[in-house]
Amino acid sequence: METRGADFEQGIAAQFTKVRGQDREWAIKISETQMNEWLASRLPKWLEHQGKSAQEFNRKVQVRCQQDRMDIAAENFWGVGVIQISPKMQPATQGNVTGATLNVSPTSAAIGSLFVPTFIISTFGPTDMFESLNNAEFRLADGRRVQVIDVEVLPGEIRMQLNTSPTKE
């Protein structure tokens, strides 16, 4: 599983950094299995690289994709917590520019079968991950930008349509 998680991570990085020429729009499909293998084998190393304590977040995490939502289950101090998110693009305006932003804020949370207010999600894991995912645009190291155009969650997978700027800006 370690090798499959690393291969998946490298494949995602290769897709995001690929020079596409005039083919600016592209799509990617990520299966639930790929996500869970990455979470099991690579998440602790990624968190450590981000400056998080490996022991603090050394919890099992799993994702399940349903129609229009993702259930993220993580061990916490009280057992297993589940967070539901419904990733979707939302219109956004900054100044005179209208665009879209990606919303991945939790829509519900539970510990076991007990539903809890979503502000309690900090007991499940690092909450800053949701804030960083709300950005619909990512800048690559070479200056190009990758923009999320659309996100669709289907049973067993997530599909994303993206656009990569062809030149450095």
Buried (B, 14 or more C-beta within 10 A) or exposed (E): EEEBBBEBBEEBEEBBEEEBEEEEEBEEEBEBEBBBBBBBBBBBBEBBEEEBEEEEBEBEBBBBBBEEBBBBBBBBEEEBBBBBBBBBBEEEEEEEEEEBBBBBBBEBBBBEEEEBEBEBBEBBBBEEEBEEBEEBBBEEEEEBBBBBBBBBBEEEBBEBBBBBBEEEE
